[in-house]
Amino acid sequence: MLEQGRIGTRQLSTLIFMMVVGDMMLIYPSVITSYAKQDAWICALIGVPLGMLLIMMYIKLCSLYPDQNLIQILRSILGFWPGTIVSTFYLFFFVIGTSTHTREVGDFITSQIFQYTPIRVIILMFVITVGWGIYHGLETMGRSSELLMPILIVFILVLTFCLLPQIDPSNLKPVTDTGVVPILQGTLVSIIYPVGELIPIMMVLPYTTKQAHQTRDVLMAAGLGNLLLAILVTISLLVLGAFLTQHNIYASFILSQKINIGGFFERIEAIMASSWLISTYVKAMVYLYAFVIGCAELFKLKQYRVLILPATLLIFGLANLVSPNLTFIVITVVPYWVDWDTTLSIILPVLLLLVHMFKKRWITKPAESP
């Protein structure tokens, strides 16, 4: 196999948790509120169990073809050439996803913290750290996420409790007044963005040590990550209101600036930025790892590390080209990204399961009966 390292169930769960939170920790409240307005908290909560069902479908698909990653599964189900063609779509999604996450980091840092630093410097530093993490292998990635995950959980809980004195329940009224269609759209966003973008984890599952309660732990990790995002959305609505949450792309960062307890505990937005950078780093690292492993599998290479340097250089170039500025991402990229995620994360996996069932029932059994 291309990857000689192995990770345990706990490390896989932490990777999934970090990917669910990922870049959504900062932009998720704004994105989902733009669809469902003051009812975004309802959509976010509905998305928790539905997202767990989606990750269960990924696990089911991988369990049908154990020891095979997504590229191998596509070729096994669809055949060599159709599977190869579909694989290129997924690899393109992985590389564009990594580039977009890198660009988000550059836009955020240069617009909120280091305003006089060239964005290419930030992007270069981020890409180098991502490539360095992949170079050390899957085991190192799993252990790193295991060490960094508590930072995210602690900060979100601190953010929640410190903002309790500033909440205003009237910001959630009128409840369910936005209509059925906006709530359905918000629910789709609550599934697609946090959990639907876990599709690269299918490139990692074959290299996971099979242990007891693996499915349960993975489902709990995805559910916990989505639940924390739902809490973040609810706090944003209660403190900022629907209008300010919708029109502040970095709503969570604005929330952290509002914390002030006794004039002593305040100005912790740097911690918020660090937590978001950590989760986005892990997500970008898994995406680039999936791209590198996928390319090595697609072209039948004996090892994947020779592709790390050209892949990181490609990400650096694409991150500077994928979007000219933050406004372009918000207005142009975000509305169409939902359709892209829906196609690759829901429609195609469902079709793969249906094709597998068809082949097993109508092709394999008649051939075995004589």
PASETOR-232776 format. One record per residue (C-alpha): z negated, x negated, y negated; residue in three letters. Coordinates in steps of 0.001 Angstrom, whole numbers, padded with zeros to 6 digits, always signed. Example, Ala and Ser with C-alpha at 12.3 -4.5 7.8 and 13.67 -1.06 7.14 Angstrom:
REM PASETOR-232776
-007800-012300+004500ALA;-007140-013670+001060SER;
//
This chain:
REM PASETOR-232776
+000000+000000+000000MET;+000604-001077-003577LEU;-003087-000800-004526GLU;-005485-002736-002319GLN;-008611-001654-004176GLY;-010529+001527-003401ARG;-012818+003715-005463ILE;-015513+006091-004264GLY;-015935+009787-004942THR;-018374+009154-007793ARG;-015955+006838-009584GLN;-013098+009285-009050LEU;-015245+012053-010531SER;-016093+009977-013595THR;-012420+009151-014119LEU;-011590+012861-013958ILE;-014399+013737-016361PHE;-013263+011104-018855MET;-009670+012292-018611MET;-010646+015923-019180VAL;-012592+014990-022304VAL;-010130+012249-023319GLY;-008402+012753-026648ASP;-009353+016443-026503MET;-012871+015564-027653MET;-011579+015202-031205LEU;-008548+017502-031515ILE;-009272+020265-028963TYR;-011269+022563-031312PRO;-008473+022552-033874SER;-005692+023099-031335VAL;-007283+026027-029487ILE;-008515+027662-032715THR;-004980+027627-034097SER;-004083+030099-031333TYR;-007186+032267-030866ALA;-008941+031904-034248LYS;-012624+032984-034024GLN;-012165+033965-030356ASP;-011378+030392-029321ALA;-014826+030025-027751TRP;-014029+032881-025366ILE;-010761+031236-024332CYS;-012489+027886-023847ALA;-015122+029423-021546LEU;-012517+031358-019540ILE;-010592+028120-019090GLY;-013497+026415-017271VAL;-013187+028236-013903PRO;-009397+028522-014211LEU;-009146+024783-014793GLY;-011206+024176-011662MET;-008697+026262-009699LEU;-005880+024114-011091LEU;-007490+020841-010037ILE;-008139+022423-006633MET;-004388+022961-006305MET;-003779+019244-006972TYR;-006327+018308-004306ILE;-004734+020729-001846LYS;-001286+019258-002450LEU;-002581+015728-001896CYS;-004479+016763+001235SER;-001227+017977+002804LEU;+000163+014435+002496TYR;-002815+012079+002848PRO;-002337+008449+001839ASP;+000675+009391-000321GLN;+000816+009345-004101ASN;+002761+011802-006245LEU;+006070+009926-005993ILE;+005847+009783-002210GLN;+004858+013460-002021ILE;+007872+014466-004105LEU;+010201+012544-001797ARG;+008529+013954+001316SER;+008852+017563+000159ILE;+012133+017552-001763LEU;+013984+014765+000004GLY;+014838+011277-001222PHE;+017285+011926-004062TRP;+015894+015240-005415PRO;+012397+013795-005164GLY;+013501+010667-007013THR;+015009+012731-009824ILE;+011850+014809-010253VAL;+009787+011620-010084SER;+011589+010244-013132THR;+010476+013312-015106PHE;+006863+012632-014182TYR;+007167+008926-014987LEU;+008657+009814-018365PHE;+005724+012171-018933PHE;+003259+009408-018073PHE;+004806+006868-020440VAL;+005160+009352-023304ILE;+001596+010546-022704GLY;+000273+006988-022945THR;+002312+006373-026100SER;+001066+009588-027716THR;-002575+008802-026933HIS;-002090+005330-028389THR;-000493+006788-031497ARG;-003376+009256-031882GLU;-005797+006328-031880VAL;-003751+004522-034512GLY;-003461+007584-036759ASP;-007145+008408-036504PHE;-008416+004880-037164ILE;-006091+004239-040101THR;-006685+007650-041721SER;-010446+007981-041250GLN;-012033+004535-040847ILE;-009831+001485-041541PHE;-007566+002992-044152GLN;-006094-000316-045335TYR;-005380-001735-041886THR;-001739-001573-040696PRO;-001362+000934-037886ILE;+000582-001542-035770ARG;-002452-003825-035630VAL;-004618-001002-034280ILE;-001952+000023-031768ILE;-001506-003582-030587LEU;-005244-004048-030049MET;-005488-000774-028133PHE;-002464-001521-025946VAL;-003810-004983-025069ILE;-007133-003513-023904THR;-005342-000831-021850VAL;-003091-003415-020181GLY;-006061-005697-019535TRP;-007926-002880-017801GLY;-004965-002055-015547ILE;-004477-005716-014672TYR;-007956-005857-013141HIS;-007158-002970-010803GLY;-008321+000493-009914LEU;-011823-000531-008863GLU;-012539-002012-012280THR;-011195+001117-013971MET;-013499+003298-011874GLY;-016574+001168-012522ARG;-015854+001026-016254SER;-015615+004807-016487SER;-018849+005088-014525GLU;-020631+002930-017095LEU;-019121+004585-020160LEU;-019406+008267-019195MET;-023115+008670-020141PRO;-022279+007684-023720ILE;-019986+010702-024078LEU;-022431+013163-022542ILE;-025351+011946-024658VAL;-023363+012090-027873PHE;-022026+015618-027318ILE;-025546+016837-026532LEU;-026954+015066-029605VAL;-024169+016537-031734LEU;-024913+020018-030394THR;-028685+019948-030912PHE;-028544+018299-034334CYS;-026164+020979-035626LEU;-028196+023952-034380LEU;-029919+024454-037792PRO;-026512+024820-039461GLN;-024967+027431-037165ILE;-023925+030816-038524ASP;-023276+033481-035836PRO;-021260+035554-038303SER;-018458+032966-037995ASN;-017658+034403-034548LEU;-017091+037905-035892LYS;-015129+040088-035415PRO;-015091+039362-031667VAL;-011771+039939-029794THR;-010127+041051-033021ASP;-007263+038569-032739THR;-005404+040559-030057GLY;-004495+040056-026426VAL;-001577+037651-026897VAL;-003492+035056-028978PRO;-006357+035136-026468ILE;-003917+034612-023586LEU;-002298+031736-025471GLN;-005691+030197-026169GLY;-006672+030578-022513THR;-003479+028805-021437LEU;-004283+025978-023851VAL;-007833+025767-022452SER;-006351+025198-018980ILE;-003327+023065-019778ILE;-004667+020534-022242TYR;-007971+019496-020638PRO;-007159+019965-016926VAL;-003369+020223-016735GLY;-003086+016680-018020GLU;-004973+015501-014926LEU;-001682+015339-013000ILE;-001725+011467-013063PRO;-004835+011625-010884ILE;-002474+012386-007986MET;-001400+008750-008258MET;-005043+007695-007764VAL;-006218+010045-004984LEU;-004540+008085-002124PRO;-006605+005045-003067TYR;-009911+006919-002941THR;-012317+006437-000064THR;-012684+009714+001821LYS;-016308+010793+001542GLN;-018316+013954+002088ALA;-018264+016586-000675HIS;-015366+014891-002446GLN;-013677+018168-003384THR;-016946+019608-004658ARG;-017706+016577-006825ASP;-014199+016484-008278VAL;-014330+020194-009142LEU;-017742+019761-010747MET;-016495+016816-012821ALA;-013491+018766-014111ALA;-015633+021846-014764GLY;-018327+019859-016577LEU;-015778+018127-018798GLY;-014123+021420-019706ASN;-017528+023031-020298LEU;-018516+020279-022735LEU;-015266+020865-024604LEU;-016043+024605-024701ALA;-019464+023803-026174ILE;-017776+021619-028765LEU;-015385+024439-029703VAL;-018262+026910-030014THR;-020304+024591-032226ILE;-017260+023948-034428SER;-016738+027666-034929LEU;-020428+028349-035567LEU;-020761+025573-038145VAL;-017338+025263-039785LEU;-015828+028686-039124GLY;-012409+029479-037732ALA;-010431+028528-040853PHE;-011897+025057-041335LEU;-011838+024333-037597THR;-008169+025260-037396GLN;-007097+023244-040425HIS;-009139+020098-039702ASN;-007365+018272-036900ILE;-010454+016061-036465TYR;-012967+018914-036432ALA;-015466+017052-034244SER;-015432+014112-036647PHE;-016138+016472-039550ILE;-019025+017974-037574LEU;-020610+014566-037054SER;-020494+013982-040819GLN;-022520+017156-041381LYS;-025513+015958-039359ILE;-028469+015309-041654ASN;-032019+015536-040330ILE;-034667+014769-042927GLY;-032337+012502-044870GLY;-032896+009908-042148PHE;-030699+010740-039166PHE;-027224+011007-040680GLU;-023813+009330-040974ARG;-023287+009050-037223ILE;-019537+009654-037376GLU;-018966+006046-036293ALA;-020655+006923-032985ILE;-018370+009944-032700MET;-015351+007737-033281ALA;-016552+005226-030679SER;-017128+007941-028085SER;-013678+009386-028682TRP;-012077+005952-028444LEU;-013807+005353-025104ILE;-012609+008609-023546SER;-009100+008242-024943THR;-008983+004659-023675TYR;-009800+005746-020113VAL;-007224+008534-020257LYS;-004500+006225-021589ALA;-005401+003626-018969MET;-005019+006120-016094VAL;-001715+007371-017534TYR;-000302+003856-017819LEU;-001633+002986-014359TYR;+000170+006052-012949ALA;+003370+004962-014695PHE;+003184+001393-013404VAL;+002289+002407-009833ILE;+004989+005105-009919GLY;+007680+002669-011035CYS;+006647+000172-008354ALA;+006797+002919-005721GLU;+010090+004266-007023LEU;+011805+000878-006746PHE;+009958-000212-003585LYS;+008268-003232-005151LEU;+005649-005160-003193LYS;+003187-005275-006106GLN;+002782-003490-009409TYR;+001160-006168-011587ARG;+004538-007679-012523VAL;+005259-004426-014393LEU;+002088-004416-016508ILE;+003352-006701-019296LEU;+006730-004958-019819PRO;+004976-001567-019569ALA;+002442-002461-022257THR;+005216-003780-024521LEU;+007108-000528-023936LEU;+004013+001490-024892ILE;+003570-000565-028064PHE;+007149+000155-029121GLY;+007079+003838-028200LEU;+003730+004392-029925ALA;+005368+003322-033190ASN;+008398+005550-032570LEU;+006968+008670-030914VAL;+005686+010050-034212SER;+006123+009001-037854PRO;+002739+010421-038916ASN;-000114+012743-038006LEU;+001530+015779-039598THR;+004509+015450-037264PHE;+002206+015526-034225ILE;+000338+018616-035436VAL;+003375+020645-036516ILE;+006096+019521-034090THR;+004588+017889-031019VAL;+001559+020090-030250VAL;+003376+023485-029965PRO;+006003+022109-027556TYR;+003591+019918-025593TRP;+002054+023088-024128VAL;+005404+024007-022567ASP;+005861+020489-021216TRP;+002384+020437-019691ASP;+002869+023907-018215THR;+006110+022863-016531THR;+004836+019606-015027LEU;+001234+020615-014357SER;+001559+024196-013086ILE;+005131+025278-012367ILE;+006340+022195-010459LEU;+003160+021778-008339PRO;+003324+025470-007392VAL;+006983+025066-006458LEU;+006123+022014-004364LEU;+003525+024008-002427LEU;+006008+026840-001882LEU;+008705+024453-000641VAL;+006199+022809+001701HIS;+005178+026208+003115MET;+008824+027211+003516PHE;+009717+023997+005345LYS;+006683+024254+007602LYS;+007269+027894+008499ARG;+011047+028255+008664TRP;+012323+024774+009450ILE;+009699+022852+011405THR;+008587+025621+013793LYS;+012066+026655+015055PRO;+012853+022995+015636ALA;+009678+022541+017710GLU;+009980+025733+019782SER;+012624+024477+022308PRO;
//
